[in-house]
Amino acid sequence: MNFNSFYSLLYKIKITKLSKILRINPDFFFDLVIFHFSKLFKANVDDNLIIFGAANGEAFVGNPKYLYQFLKENAIYKLIWFSKSKGLIKELRKKGINCVYAYSLESIKLLRKARAVFVSHGWGDILPIKFPPRTVVVQTWHGGFIKIKGKNQYVTEFINSKWTTLTRLNIRYYQFFNFIINI
């Protein structure tokens, strides 16, 4: 069973109704399963593996794109772009960009091995997994906390909800990122 079919199954069992009763985002259950499932994979960090993601996995844009291009030309690292769009992956592979489909077991294995992860919009750019202590997650926003303020309902109902605490899902911004770069 792949992640897309699991996601479909959650919706078939009326997870949206349950999420409305509990007052949480329906994606919360999917994120919760991924987070705890990721702990089953070894966390052997590869010092040369760097992962990038942007725009909730839907585009090759922003500061992670430019960091990817700079490192590809000027350093010797294993660089991987994460995407949740199979169409984008096909397009990027034609351009010679190393990509991985985010909703795959390979993606969880790679995230557990990554030495550094660069994102533009948050944990939605990749997957909310349990990172090893040696992995550094860097947020590359260009606007800082102002962007979170605009999503106040989302932040209060989902990210800062009691359910993230009860289920130990580390998706709060101060729990997920090690560094924030404002460019």
C-alpha positions as CSV (number, residue, x, y, z in Angstrom):
1,M,0.0,0.0,0.0
2,N,1.5,3.3,-1.0
3,F,0.9,6.7,0.7
4,N,-1.6,7.9,-1.8
5,S,-3.9,4.9,-1.3
6,F,-3.5,5.3,2.5
7,Y,-4.5,8.9,2.2
8,S,-7.5,7.9,0.1
9,L,-8.4,5.3,2.7
10,L,-8.4,8.0,5.4
11,Y,-10.9,10.0,3.5
12,K,-13.1,7.0,2.7
13,I,-13.6,6.4,6.4
14,K,-14.8,9.9,6.9
15,I,-11.7,11.3,8.5
16,T,-12.9,14.7,7.6
17,K,-16.0,14.4,9.8
18,L,-13.8,13.2,12.7
19,S,-11.4,16.0,12.2
20,K,-14.2,18.6,12.3
21,I,-15.4,17.0,15.6
22,L,-11.9,17.2,17.1
23,R,-11.3,20.6,15.5
24,I,-8.1,19.7,13.7
25,N,-6.8,19.7,10.1
26,P,-7.8,16.5,8.3
27,D,-4.1,16.1,7.2
28,F,-3.1,15.8,10.8
29,F,-3.8,12.0,10.9
30,F,-1.7,11.4,7.8
31,D,1.2,13.5,9.3
32,L,0.9,11.6,12.5
33,V,1.2,8.2,10.9
34,I,4.2,9.4,8.8
35,F,6.0,10.9,11.8
36,H,5.7,7.8,13.9
37,F,6.3,5.4,11.0
38,S,9.5,7.1,10.1
39,K,11.0,6.0,13.5
40,L,11.2,2.5,12.1
41,F,13.9,3.4,9.6
42,K,17.6,3.6,10.5
43,A,19.0,7.0,11.1
44,N,22.5,6.5,9.7
45,V,23.3,10.1,8.7
46,D,25.3,10.6,5.5
47,D,27.4,13.8,5.8
48,N,27.2,14.3,2.0
49,L,23.4,14.1,1.6
50,I,21.4,17.3,1.4
51,I,17.7,17.5,0.7
52,F,15.7,20.4,-0.6
53,G,12.0,21.1,-0.9
54,A,9.8,24.1,-1.6
55,A,6.2,25.2,-2.1
56,N,4.6,22.3,-0.3
57,G,6.4,19.9,-2.7
58,E,4.7,21.3,-5.7
59,A,7.3,23.5,-7.4
60,F,11.0,24.0,-8.0
61,V,11.2,27.6,-6.7
62,G,12.5,30.0,-4.0
63,N,15.6,30.0,-2.0
64,P,16.0,26.2,-1.9
65,K,16.1,26.2,-5.7
66,Y,18.9,28.7,-5.7
67,L,20.8,26.9,-3.0
68,Y,20.4,23.6,-4.9
69,Q,21.8,25.2,-8.1
70,F,24.7,26.9,-6.3
71,L,25.7,23.7,-4.5
72,K,25.4,21.6,-7.7
73,E,27.9,23.9,-9.4
74,N,30.2,24.7,-6.5
75,A,30.3,21.7,-4.2
76,I,30.5,17.9,-4.1
77,Y,27.4,16.8,-2.3
78,K,24.6,14.3,-3.0
79,L,21.7,16.8,-3.6
80,I,18.1,15.6,-3.8
81,W,14.9,17.6,-4.5
82,F,11.7,16.4,-2.9
83,S,8.4,16.8,-4.7
84,K,4.8,15.7,-4.2
85,S,4.1,16.2,-7.9
86,K,5.0,13.3,-10.3
87,G,4.7,15.8,-13.2
88,L,7.3,18.1,-11.7
89,I,9.6,15.1,-11.0
90,K,9.5,14.1,-14.7
91,E,10.2,17.7,-15.7
92,L,13.1,18.1,-13.3
93,R,14.7,14.8,-14.2
94,K,14.8,15.9,-17.9
95,K,16.8,18.9,-16.7
96,G,19.2,16.5,-14.8
97,I,18.0,17.3,-11.3
98,N,18.0,14.4,-8.9
99,C,14.4,14.1,-7.5
100,V,12.4,11.8,-5.2
101,Y,8.7,11.5,-4.9
102,A,7.9,12.6,-1.4
103,Y,5.1,9.9,-0.8
104,S,7.4,6.9,-1.1
105,L,9.4,4.7,1.3
106,E,12.6,5.9,-0.4
107,S,11.8,9.4,0.7
108,I,11.5,8.5,4.3
109,K,14.8,6.5,4.2
110,L,16.5,9.5,2.6
111,L,15.1,12.0,5.1
112,R,16.4,9.8,8.0
113,K,19.9,9.8,6.4
114,A,20.1,13.5,5.4
115,R,22.7,15.7,7.0
116,A,20.9,18.9,6.0
117,V,17.4,19.7,4.8
118,F,16.4,23.1,3.3
119,V,12.8,24.1,3.0
120,S,11.0,27.3,1.9
121,H,7.4,27.0,3.3
122,G,7.8,24.5,6.2
123,W,7.6,20.9,6.9
124,G,4.9,20.5,4.2
125,D,7.7,20.9,1.6
126,I,9.0,17.4,2.6
127,L,7.4,15.1,5.1
128,P,7.0,15.6,8.9
129,I,9.3,12.8,10.1
130,K,11.4,12.2,13.1
131,F,14.8,13.6,12.2
132,P,18.0,12.2,13.7
133,P,19.8,14.6,16.1
134,R,22.6,15.2,13.6
135,T,20.3,16.3,10.9
136,V,20.0,20.1,10.5
137,V,16.7,21.5,9.1
138,V,17.0,25.0,7.7
139,Q,14.0,27.2,6.9
140,T,14.8,29.7,4.1
141,W,11.9,32.1,4.3
142,H,12.0,35.6,2.8
143,G,9.7,37.3,5.3
144,G,10.0,35.4,8.5
145,F,7.3,35.1,11.1
146,I,5.1,37.6,9.2
147,K,4.0,34.7,6.9
148,I,2.8,32.6,9.9
149,K,0.8,35.5,11.2
150,G,-1.2,35.6,8.0
151,K,-2.2,31.9,8.5
152,N,-3.5,32.5,12.1
153,Q,-6.4,30.1,11.9
154,Y,-4.2,27.3,10.5
155,V,-1.6,27.8,13.1
156,T,-4.0,27.9,16.1
157,E,-6.2,25.0,14.9
158,F,-3.5,22.7,13.7
159,I,0.1,23.5,14.5
160,N,-0.4,24.8,18.1
161,S,-3.3,22.5,18.9
162,K,-3.4,20.3,21.9
163,W,-3.3,17.3,19.5
164,T,0.2,18.0,18.4
165,T,1.3,17.8,22.0
166,L,-0.7,14.7,22.9
167,T,0.5,12.8,19.9
168,R,4.1,14.0,20.1
169,L,4.0,15.3,16.5
170,N,6.9,17.8,16.3
171,I,5.5,20.2,13.7
172,R,5.6,23.4,15.7
173,Y,8.0,25.8,14.0
174,Y,10.4,26.0,17.0
175,Q,10.5,22.1,17.2
176,F,11.0,21.5,13.5
177,F,13.7,23.9,12.4
178,N,17.2,24.2,13.7
179,F,17.9,27.4,11.8
180,I,15.9,30.1,9.9
181,I,17.6,32.1,7.2
182,N,15.7,35.3,6.1
183,I,16.9,36.3,2.7
